[in-house]
Amino acid sequence: MTVERYDIPALADEIRMNGFVILEGLLPKELTGSMLSHFDALLEAKRGREPQNRGANRFQMDLPFDLPFAVPELYANPTVFAILKELLGSDVICSYFASDTPFPGSEHQPVHVDCRLPFPESPFGAPVYSVVLNTPLVDFTEENGPLELWPGGTHMIAQPRNLEKMSAEMPSLKPLVKVGDVLLRDPRVWHRGTPNRGVRSRPNLALVYSRGWFRFEDQATRIKIPRDVWESFDRQLQRMFRYCAIQEADGTIRDTQ
């Protein structure tokens, strides 16, 4: 669908109010489908040399900013851009490109939020300053460890205390997103990964967009963009990725500015 087919202000308001929105079938299935075999090979290599890093049988993995993963339909999707502009203003940065994947045998993660809270002394949260884009490489099912969310206001609690106790007494949901769907969520929404009882891994890609003043990433996880890709960007994209790094052909890492 084109941007004109969506009610952009209403979708932005859903994120403001509920903390998330799902754009069904936004991406062609063949686009994310082509990523799956490459992704599985990368993750198997990582799994063979490094221990799990997000709990039992669960892996976070940064993604190379290259084909088949880094495609404009994903990182510069016009519908997503329109929603981001509505939420974050004209100065939007992208600073995280990675994945989260539970394998069979994974367990519940602790309930958590994904980013720092800039005004923890306040009784209420700030307006939306960061948005996570998630898209699955396989359909989410009840069995394969879907994301569990506590929507409807948890992102506006500036000082969350004892998330495990509070979340146990609050309603949650598990969006069963499909290949091609895009989940946009405020990273402050309480959430956790659930156990994968399926027969294969359940990969989920993640990009993070923020207002220009907020830094989601650290130096270890910031996006590394090959020099030729960086030079192919127009000014808008270079500005959006300005806090990432440029990777030279010899492997040298340089700041973008």
Backbone bond lengths (Angstrom), bond angles and torsions (degrees), N, CA, C in turn:
res aa  C-N    CA-C-N  psi(-1)  N-CA   C-N-CA  omega(-1)  CA-C   N-CA-C  phi
1 M - - - 1.451 - - 1.523 110.39 -
2 T 1.319 116.73 148.94 1.448 121.10 175.97 1.521 109.67 -84.37
3 V 1.336 115.60 165.72 1.455 120.67 179.94 1.521 110.69 -55.49
4 E 1.334 116.96 -36.52 1.459 120.93 -175.41 1.524 111.99 -63.93
5 R 1.331 118.06 -19.52 1.462 120.85 -179.23 1.525 112.03 -79.95
6 Y 1.315 118.26 -8.71 1.457 122.02 -176.41 1.528 110.57 -108.67
7 D 1.326 115.81 148.33 1.464 122.16 171.64 1.530 106.75 -90.27
8 I 1.323 116.06 88.43 1.464 121.30 -172.37 1.533 112.28 -60.36
9 P 1.353 119.93 -47.44 1.470 118.47 178.61 1.529 113.07 -59.25
10 A 1.336 117.16 -37.09 1.467 119.59 179.96 1.524 111.30 -67.85
11 L 1.331 117.10 -39.56 1.462 120.20 178.03 1.529 110.73 -65.46
12 A 1.329 116.42 -40.54 1.465 119.60 176.68 1.524 110.43 -62.58
13 D 1.324 117.14 -39.44 1.466 120.01 179.14 1.523 111.59 -66.12
14 E 1.335 117.54 -33.92 1.467 119.54 176.26 1.519 110.77 -60.14
15 I 1.329 115.99 -41.33 1.470 118.82 178.32 1.523 110.29 -67.89
16 R 1.323 117.17 -41.08 1.469 119.79 178.27 1.528 111.49 -60.28
17 M 1.329 116.69 -41.41 1.456 121.40 -173.26 1.530 112.40 -87.84
18 N 1.337 117.32 -49.68 1.458 121.22 -174.24 1.521 113.38 -97.18
19 G 1.345 116.20 -18.68 1.452 119.99 179.80 1.511 114.74 93.37
20 F 1.344 118.13 -5.56 1.456 119.09 179.73 1.520 109.74 -161.14
21 V 1.342 115.29 164.60 1.454 122.48 171.52 1.521 107.63 -152.67
22 I 1.326 117.06 150.04 1.465 122.33 178.38 1.523 108.85 -114.19
23 L 1.327 116.66 127.04 1.459 123.20 175.28 1.528 106.98 -102.83
24 E 1.312 115.88 99.42 1.464 120.32 -174.32 1.527 110.88 -72.98
25 G 1.333 115.75 132.50 1.452 121.31 175.26 1.511 114.89 62.75
26 L 1.325 117.49 27.32 1.471 119.86 -177.99 1.527 111.39 -67.26
27 L 1.333 116.98 -38.21 1.461 121.43 -176.90 1.529 109.91 -103.82
28 P 1.326 117.91 141.31 1.473 119.44 175.15 1.528 110.14 -60.01
29 K 1.325 116.85 134.43 1.460 120.11 -178.52 1.527 112.04 -59.38
30 E 1.342 115.68 -32.82 1.465 117.53 -179.70 1.530 111.58 -67.73
31 L 1.325 117.20 -23.50 1.458 120.91 179.28 1.527 110.17 -67.40
32 T 1.339 116.56 -56.49 1.461 119.32 -179.93 1.528 110.97 -74.23
33 G 1.336 117.10 -28.02 1.455 119.56 177.25 1.513 112.41 -61.47
34 S 1.329 116.06 -35.46 1.463 119.68 -179.83 1.521 112.37 -69.74
35 M 1.334 116.77 -18.21 1.457 120.49 -179.27 1.525 112.19 -80.81
36 L 1.331 117.26 -23.56 1.461 120.11 -165.30 1.523 113.17 -62.97
37 S 1.321 118.79 -48.34 1.465 119.51 -177.04 1.527 111.29 -65.35
38 H 1.344 116.57 -38.76 1.466 119.78 176.71 1.531 110.53 -64.59
39 F 1.321 115.72 -41.36 1.457 120.25 179.77 1.527 110.71 -62.65
40 D 1.332 116.70 -48.15 1.464 120.02 -178.69 1.529 111.29 -56.97
41 A 1.342 116.61 -40.87 1.465 119.60 -179.39 1.521 111.16 -65.42
42 L 1.340 117.22 -42.94 1.465 120.87 179.00 1.525 111.07 -62.91
43 L 1.330 115.32 -44.07 1.463 118.29 -176.10 1.526 111.52 -71.05
44 E 1.316 117.42 -36.21 1.466 119.07 177.11 1.526 110.73 -62.62
45 A 1.343 116.72 -38.60 1.460 119.76 176.95 1.525 110.85 -64.28
46 K 1.325 116.69 -42.56 1.471 120.48 178.42 1.524 110.29 -65.18
47 R 1.313 116.08 -41.68 1.461 121.08 -179.00 1.527 110.79 -63.24
48 G 1.325 116.38 -31.67 1.448 119.75 -179.28 1.515 114.12 -75.42
49 R 1.343 116.99 -22.31 1.471 118.83 -175.58 1.524 113.82 -113.46
50 E 1.346 117.93 -12.33 1.465 120.61 -176.18 1.523 109.84 -134.54
51 P 1.333 117.01 148.35 1.473 119.02 176.97 1.528 110.89 -74.13
52 Q 1.326 115.72 163.88 1.458 119.73 174.96 1.526 109.70 -57.70
53 N 1.334 116.98 146.11 1.468 120.09 -173.89 1.528 113.69 -126.63
54 R 1.334 117.73 6.23 1.469 121.29 177.85 1.522 111.04 -133.21
55 G 1.325 116.25 31.49 1.449 121.06 -175.73 1.517 110.25 106.70
56 A 1.314 116.06 178.43 1.460 121.52 -175.29 1.525 111.31 -60.04
57 N 1.327 115.78 124.43 1.469 122.89 177.15 1.532 112.72 55.88
58 R 1.314 115.90 34.12 1.473 120.90 179.81 1.530 108.20 -131.93
59 F 1.337 115.93 134.53 1.463 120.72 -173.64 1.519 111.28 -130.29
60 Q 1.318 115.50 131.58 1.465 122.17 161.60 1.510 106.79 -92.47
61 M 1.342 117.22 136.43 1.464 120.82 177.36 1.515 109.57 -141.07
62 D 1.344 115.97 122.42 1.464 119.86 171.74 1.520 108.65 -63.89
63 L 1.329 116.37 148.57 1.465 120.63 -178.77 1.520 110.85 -107.77
64 P 1.314 117.87 143.33 1.466 119.93 175.35 1.527 109.73 -68.71
65 F 1.325 115.43 138.06 1.462 118.73 -179.87 1.523 108.03 -84.89
66 D 1.316 113.94 74.56 1.455 121.56 -175.34 1.516 107.84 -159.03
67 L 1.326 117.17 169.71 1.458 121.08 177.04 1.519 110.18 -65.57
68 P 1.344 118.62 145.33 1.474 126.12 5.93 1.525 114.29 -91.82
69 F 1.357 117.58 6.71 1.463 119.67 -172.66 1.530 113.02 -84.63
70 A 1.321 116.47 -48.65 1.465 120.40 -174.78 1.520 110.08 -85.86
71 V 1.314 115.44 89.38 1.463 121.41 179.31 1.526 108.39 -122.11
72 P 1.333 118.27 142.56 1.469 120.46 -177.01 1.522 113.34 -57.52
73 E 1.329 117.55 -31.66 1.465 119.43 179.06 1.526 111.49 -59.95
74 L 1.331 116.35 -23.59 1.458 121.02 178.97 1.518 111.18 -95.43
75 Y 1.347 117.65 -59.70 1.468 118.95 -171.38 1.520 113.41 -79.62
76 A 1.346 118.02 -17.66 1.459 120.80 -179.91 1.529 110.17 -130.49
77 N 1.328 116.11 41.12 1.457 120.40 -178.30 1.529 110.35 -64.55
78 P 1.331 119.18 127.04 1.472 120.39 -174.26 1.523 113.79 -62.83
79 T 1.338 118.19 -34.66 1.461 119.56 178.16 1.521 110.57 -68.46
80 V 1.325 116.53 -43.97 1.462 120.14 176.91 1.523 109.95 -61.88
81 F 1.339 117.03 -43.93 1.466 120.44 178.73 1.521 111.57 -57.03
82 A 1.325 116.92 -41.97 1.456 120.14 -178.87 1.523 111.05 -63.07
83 I 1.327 116.83 -40.37 1.466 120.65 178.06 1.523 110.24 -68.23
84 L 1.330 116.71 -42.80 1.465 120.17 179.22 1.521 111.49 -61.11
85 K 1.321 117.54 -41.99 1.459 120.40 179.28 1.519 110.40 -62.70
86 E 1.325 116.43 -39.24 1.469 120.62 178.32 1.528 111.09 -63.07
87 L 1.339 116.03 -36.82 1.465 121.01 -176.07 1.522 113.62 -87.40
88 L 1.334 116.06 -41.16 1.458 121.15 -167.11 1.522 114.18 -110.69
89 G 1.341 117.23 -7.67 1.450 119.89 -176.16 1.519 111.68 87.96
90 S 1.302 115.89 -168.68 1.465 120.37 -173.16 1.519 113.84 -82.25
91 D 1.337 117.58 -20.38 1.467 120.32 -178.20 1.525 109.62 -98.75
92 V 1.334 116.00 88.58 1.456 122.46 -178.25 1.523 108.67 -109.74
93 I 1.324 116.51 132.84 1.461 120.43 175.43 1.527 109.43 -115.82
94 C 1.321 115.61 152.99 1.465 122.30 173.82 1.523 106.90 -119.55
95 S 1.322 116.76 126.89 1.465 118.72 -171.92 1.517 113.92 -136.71
96 Y 1.331 118.30 10.12 1.467 119.85 -177.46 1.513 108.72 -150.06
97 F 1.328 116.77 130.65 1.463 122.84 179.60 1.515 106.80 -143.35
98 A 1.329 116.56 102.38 1.459 119.70 -170.93 1.527 109.18 -154.92
99 S 1.324 115.46 -161.31 1.458 121.07 -175.55 1.518 109.46 -154.86
100 D 1.333 114.58 157.96 1.464 121.48 173.57 1.517 107.39 -132.54
101 T 1.336 116.75 128.98 1.459 120.02 -172.34 1.520 111.22 -140.59
102 P 1.342 117.15 113.28 1.462 119.25 170.29 1.530 110.72 -88.93
103 F 1.318 115.77 137.29 1.466 121.98 172.85 1.533 108.70 -97.11
104 P 1.332 117.33 163.24 1.460 119.11 172.81 1.528 110.36 -51.52
105 G 1.318 116.06 135.42 1.454 120.61 -176.39 1.515 113.80 98.91
106 S 1.335 117.76 -5.20 1.463 120.20 175.66 1.528 109.40 -69.96
107 E 1.325 115.48 161.78 1.460 121.85 -178.29 1.519 110.33 -123.14
108 H 1.332 116.12 179.24 1.456 119.93 175.92 1.532 110.55 -62.20
109 Q 1.314 116.66 135.41 1.459 120.75 166.81 1.523 109.17 -78.90
110 P 1.314 118.14 159.71 1.467 119.45 167.91 1.528 109.65 -63.26
111 V 1.300 116.91 149.01 1.466 120.51 173.58 1.521 107.81 -66.38
112 H 1.341 117.14 133.93 1.451 119.68 -173.87 1.523 111.19 -154.77
113 V 1.323 115.27 172.77 1.456 123.06 168.98 1.520 107.30 -115.06
114 D 1.343 116.53 164.49 1.464 119.94 -171.11 1.521 115.16 -102.69
115 C 1.317 118.13 -2.52 1.472 116.70 -175.54 1.516 110.90 -148.46
116 R 1.307 114.49 165.57 1.454 121.36 176.79 1.532 110.04 -65.70
117 L 1.331 115.20 149.93 1.461 120.76 176.23 1.522 107.38 -101.54
118 P 1.348 118.51 114.39 1.463 119.99 -170.70 1.522 115.04 -71.58
119 F 1.344 117.50 -19.87 1.464 119.99 -179.30 1.525 109.79 -130.21
120 P 1.332 117.83 65.26 1.473 119.79 -175.24 1.521 113.15 -66.38
121 E 1.337 117.76 -17.15 1.459 119.76 179.61 1.523 112.75 -77.98
122 S 1.336 116.91 -12.24 1.456 121.22 -178.20 1.523 110.68 -84.13
123 P 1.345 117.91 146.95 1.476 119.15 177.18 1.519 113.14 -72.06
124 F 1.344 117.25 -18.40 1.458 121.07 -178.89 1.526 109.79 -127.40
125 G 1.339 114.98 155.03 1.452 120.40 -179.87 1.515 112.28 -75.43
126 A 1.336 115.12 161.82 1.458 121.87 176.67 1.525 109.92 -76.21
127 P 1.334 117.86 161.74 1.465 119.29 170.43 1.528 110.54 -56.40
128 V 1.313 116.08 164.84 1.469 121.24 -175.04 1.527 110.39 -55.57
129 Y 1.319 116.84 126.37 1.469 121.18 178.21 1.521 112.12 -125.92
130 S 1.332 116.86 -3.24 1.454 120.44 179.82 1.527 108.40 -154.17
131 V 1.335 116.29 147.00 1.467 122.11 -179.08 1.524 108.47 -138.14
132 V 1.323 116.17 131.08 1.457 122.23 174.21 1.528 108.70 -95.69
133 L 1.324 116.06 132.92 1.457 121.96 170.39 1.516 107.58 -103.91
134 N 1.324 116.50 119.82 1.465 122.17 173.60 1.518 109.60 -114.41
135 T 1.328 116.18 139.50 1.463 120.79 171.63 1.519 108.13 -143.19
136 P 1.334 118.18 132.85 1.468 120.98 -175.28 1.520 112.12 -85.58
137 L 1.322 115.56 153.08 1.463 120.62 173.32 1.525 112.14 -98.99
138 V 1.341 116.34 -10.99 1.467 122.15 168.21 1.523 106.19 -136.60
139 D 1.309 117.14 155.99 1.458 120.03 178.30 1.529 110.23 -61.12
140 F 1.332 115.94 138.04 1.461 120.29 171.60 1.528 109.04 -76.89
141 T 1.325 116.43 138.47 1.460 122.25 175.02 1.525 108.40 -131.52
142 E 1.304 116.77 170.77 1.472 120.18 176.06 1.519 110.80 -62.17
143 E 1.347 116.70 -26.63 1.465 120.54 -173.65 1.520 113.85 -87.82
144 N 1.341 119.25 -27.98 1.469 118.94 -167.83 1.530 114.81 -98.80
145 G 1.321 116.95 21.22 1.463 119.92 171.78 1.506 114.83 85.76
146 P 1.350 118.81 53.03 1.461 119.90 179.50 1.527 111.62 -67.32
147 L 1.316 114.86 158.35 1.455 121.21 174.17 1.526 109.11 -67.07
148 E 1.316 117.14 137.70 1.468 122.06 174.55 1.524 108.49 -109.33
149 L 1.325 116.56 130.11 1.464 123.13 -176.62 1.522 110.67 -119.09
150 W 1.337 114.64 149.49 1.465 122.20 169.39 1.533 106.75 -115.53
151 P 1.323 117.44 86.53 1.466 120.56 -173.27 1.534 111.92 -87.33
152 G 1.334 114.58 -172.03 1.457 119.92 172.10 1.510 115.16 79.93
153 G 1.342 118.15 24.60 1.454 119.33 173.26 1.502 116.50 135.06
154 T 1.343 118.90 -11.74 1.465 118.21 -178.96 1.524 111.69 -63.39
155 H 1.336 117.32 -25.32 1.468 119.98 179.89 1.525 112.10 -72.59
156 M 1.332 117.34 -9.61 1.454 120.04 -179.75 1.521 112.88 -103.53
157 I 1.321 116.97 10.14 1.462 120.95 174.92 1.518 108.07 -92.49
158 A 1.310 116.45 112.38 1.464 119.50 -172.27 1.517 112.71 -76.28
159 Q 1.335 117.58 -24.20 1.459 120.33 -176.56 1.530 109.22 -129.97
160 P 1.333 117.79 69.56 1.470 118.59 -178.27 1.519 111.12 -65.53
161 R 1.335 115.75 128.88 1.460 121.52 179.70 1.521 109.31 -120.83
162 N 1.301 115.88 136.22 1.456 122.29 175.67 1.525 111.51 51.06
163 L 1.340 115.25 61.86 1.456 120.42 -176.82 1.524 112.19 -58.89
164 E 1.326 118.18 -37.11 1.460 120.47 -178.52 1.524 111.17 -61.86
165 K 1.323 116.91 -45.95 1.465 120.35 -178.64 1.524 111.12 -67.92
166 M 1.332 115.68 -46.18 1.464 118.94 -177.53 1.522 111.36 -66.46
167 S 1.334 116.97 -43.15 1.462 119.84 -176.59 1.522 111.76 -64.98
168 A 1.333 117.43 -30.38 1.461 120.70 179.50 1.522 111.93 -64.37
169 E 1.316 116.82 -20.35 1.460 121.67 -177.55 1.527 111.93 -106.12
170 M 1.346 117.33 7.59 1.454 121.51 -177.23 1.525 110.32 -121.55
171 P 1.343 117.46 151.32 1.471 119.63 179.05 1.522 111.51 -70.82
172 S 1.332 115.89 145.00 1.462 121.71 177.05 1.517 108.02 -132.65
173 L 1.324 115.94 173.13 1.457 120.82 175.11 1.517 109.49 -146.39
174 K 1.330 115.27 158.78 1.457 122.46 178.88 1.528 107.94 -122.62
175 P 1.334 118.05 96.29 1.469 119.60 -179.42 1.526 110.79 -65.36
176 L 1.312 117.43 119.97 1.469 121.70 -179.91 1.521 108.61 -90.54
177 V 1.348 114.71 72.13 1.458 120.43 -178.78 1.523 110.32 -70.26
178 K 1.314 115.30 151.82 1.454 122.68 -177.76 1.531 110.19 -111.14
179 V 1.325 115.62 164.13 1.459 120.39 174.17 1.527 108.64 -56.74
180 G 1.333 116.80 128.52 1.458 122.40 -176.13 1.510 113.48 100.61
181 D 1.351 117.52 -19.71 1.461 120.58 176.61 1.526 109.89 -78.67
182 V 1.316 114.98 155.06 1.465 121.88 174.30 1.526 108.45 -125.81
183 L 1.311 115.87 126.98 1.455 122.94 174.11 1.517 108.16 -103.22
184 L 1.325 117.07 119.67 1.459 122.38 173.82 1.522 107.61 -105.69
185 R 1.330 116.92 128.50 1.465 119.28 -176.87 1.523 110.93 -144.00
186 D 1.302 114.32 148.18 1.456 120.87 169.98 1.523 107.24 -71.31
187 P 1.345 118.94 125.93 1.469 119.81 -176.02 1.523 113.79 -64.94
188 R 1.333 117.14 -10.43 1.463 120.03 178.15 1.525 112.80 -83.04
189 V 1.338 117.46 -12.59 1.464 119.41 176.96 1.529 109.27 -59.99
190 W 1.314 116.98 129.91 1.456 119.82 178.47 1.522 109.09 -61.90
191 H 1.331 116.71 137.62 1.457 119.61 -178.16 1.521 109.69 -162.24
192 R 1.326 114.89 170.32 1.465 121.16 174.55 1.523 109.03 -161.02
193 G 1.322 115.85 156.42 1.443 121.19 168.64 1.515 109.77 -79.60
194 T 1.326 117.50 146.99 1.458 121.77 -179.31 1.537 110.01 -111.39
195 P 1.323 117.86 166.68 1.475 120.29 -175.39 1.524 112.50 -63.75
196 N 1.315 115.64 137.97 1.455 121.55 173.68 1.527 107.84 -90.99
197 R 1.323 115.47 111.63 1.467 121.86 177.13 1.521 110.78 -109.02
198 G 1.324 116.13 15.89 1.452 120.88 -179.04 1.507 112.18 -87.21
199 V 1.334 115.58 -159.18 1.461 120.25 -174.53 1.530 112.71 -110.55
200 R 1.335 117.84 -5.82 1.456 120.54 178.30 1.531 108.98 -146.85
201 S 1.335 114.82 172.80 1.461 120.32 178.74 1.528 110.58 -67.31
202 R 1.342 115.62 159.71 1.462 121.21 -178.25 1.542 108.78 -124.23
203 P 1.355 118.20 82.13 1.465 120.84 -176.08 1.523 112.98 -74.96
204 N 1.315 113.88 142.70 1.462 122.08 -178.56 1.528 107.65 -139.22
205 L 1.336 117.48 119.18 1.462 120.89 -179.81 1.524 110.25 -82.75
206 A 1.325 115.90 152.34 1.466 120.79 -178.80 1.515 110.46 -141.37
207 L 1.330 116.29 128.36 1.457 123.11 166.60 1.522 107.09 -119.86
208 V 1.325 116.60 147.88 1.457 120.44 178.39 1.518 109.30 -123.00
209 Y 1.335 114.87 127.01 1.460 123.55 176.50 1.529 107.92 -113.53
210 S 1.332 116.22 146.25 1.465 119.86 -177.07 1.517 110.44 -146.99
211 R 1.321 114.71 165.29 1.457 119.58 167.05 1.524 108.51 -62.97
212 G 1.328 116.20 153.63 1.455 120.61 -171.71 1.513 114.98 -59.31
213 W 1.346 117.56 -24.15 1.468 119.48 -176.46 1.526 113.21 -88.29
214 F 1.342 118.08 -9.01 1.461 119.69 -174.78 1.522 110.71 -100.92
215 R 1.332 117.20 133.09 1.455 121.96 179.37 1.524 108.97 -108.62
216 F 1.319 116.77 109.12 1.465 121.02 177.94 1.520 111.27 -81.58
217 E 1.321 115.65 -37.84 1.456 121.08 -170.42 1.524 112.20 -87.93
218 D 1.329 116.29 165.81 1.455 121.07 165.41 1.529 107.36 -115.97
219 Q 1.304 116.80 177.78 1.452 120.23 -174.92 1.528 112.23 -62.65
220 A 1.315 117.21 -28.91 1.460 119.90 -176.48 1.523 112.39 -74.22
221 T 1.341 116.84 -29.81 1.464 119.31 -173.44 1.520 113.73 -110.08
222 R 1.331 117.99 2.28 1.459 117.21 -177.07 1.530 111.11 -65.79
223 I 1.306 115.56 151.44 1.462 121.95 -176.97 1.526 109.74 -65.45
224 K 1.326 115.87 136.77 1.466 121.85 176.83 1.530 107.63 -112.62
225 I 1.321 116.02 113.80 1.462 122.11 -172.48 1.534 109.33 -105.37
226 P 1.325 117.60 124.03 1.475 119.17 178.01 1.533 111.55 -56.40
227 R 1.328 115.97 143.89 1.467 121.79 -176.83 1.529 111.87 -52.27
228 D 1.340 118.68 -44.46 1.457 119.79 -176.73 1.526 111.83 -67.06
229 V 1.327 116.71 -32.78 1.462 119.63 176.73 1.529 109.77 -69.87
230 W 1.323 116.25 -44.31 1.471 120.44 179.16 1.525 110.72 -57.49
231 E 1.309 116.82 -44.13 1.461 119.63 -177.16 1.525 112.49 -72.31
232 S 1.329 117.32 -16.32 1.462 120.34 175.98 1.523 112.44 -83.03
233 F 1.345 117.53 -13.50 1.457 121.43 -178.99 1.524 110.87 -71.45
234 D 1.335 116.22 146.02 1.460 119.55 169.29 1.527 108.66 -79.10
235 R 1.322 116.91 177.96 1.473 120.54 -175.32 1.524 111.90 -62.12
236 Q 1.340 116.89 -35.55 1.456 119.81 -179.40 1.526 111.30 -63.53
237 L 1.333 116.69 -44.14 1.458 119.43 -179.74 1.528 111.65 -70.44
238 Q 1.325 117.15 -39.49 1.464 118.28 176.97 1.525 111.09 -61.75
239 R 1.316 116.33 -36.35 1.467 119.00 177.35 1.534 110.17 -68.21
240 M 1.318 116.94 -40.03 1.466 119.68 -178.83 1.533 111.35 -65.09
241 F 1.335 117.37 -33.94 1.466 121.55 -178.08 1.533 112.19 -101.08
242 R 1.307 117.99 21.11 1.465 120.40 -169.87 1.528 113.89 -67.61
243 Y 1.313 119.27 -19.02 1.462 120.58 178.44 1.528 112.34 -98.97
244 C 1.312 116.27 10.94 1.456 120.86 174.84 1.529 108.87 -88.51
245 A 1.319 117.29 -166.12 1.465 121.39 -179.51 1.519 109.36 -124.78
246 I 1.324 115.66 154.80 1.467 121.76 174.56 1.525 108.19 -101.80
247 Q 1.313 115.74 130.95 1.458 120.42 177.10 1.528 109.10 -103.34
248 E 1.311 115.55 117.06 1.460 120.58 179.20 1.525 110.47 -75.12
249 A 1.331 115.88 165.50 1.461 120.78 -177.51 1.531 111.93 -60.24
250 D 1.329 117.91 -28.46 1.462 121.00 -179.82 1.528 112.34 -87.80
251 G 1.339 116.74 5.29 1.450 120.84 178.61 1.517 114.48 93.88
252 T 1.324 118.26 -8.32 1.442 122.15 178.23 1.530 110.50 -61.75
253 I 1.342 116.75 139.38 1.457 122.11 179.28 1.513 108.53 -106.37
254 R 1.330 116.34 128.28 1.465 121.42 179.66 1.523 110.13 -128.12
255 D 1.327 116.22 151.65 1.452 119.99 172.32 1.515 109.56 -69.11
256 T 1.318 116.56 154.87 1.461 120.56 179.43 1.513 112.60 -78.52
257 Q 1.324 116.70 -15.52 1.471 119.54 -177.70 1.528 110.68 -146.68
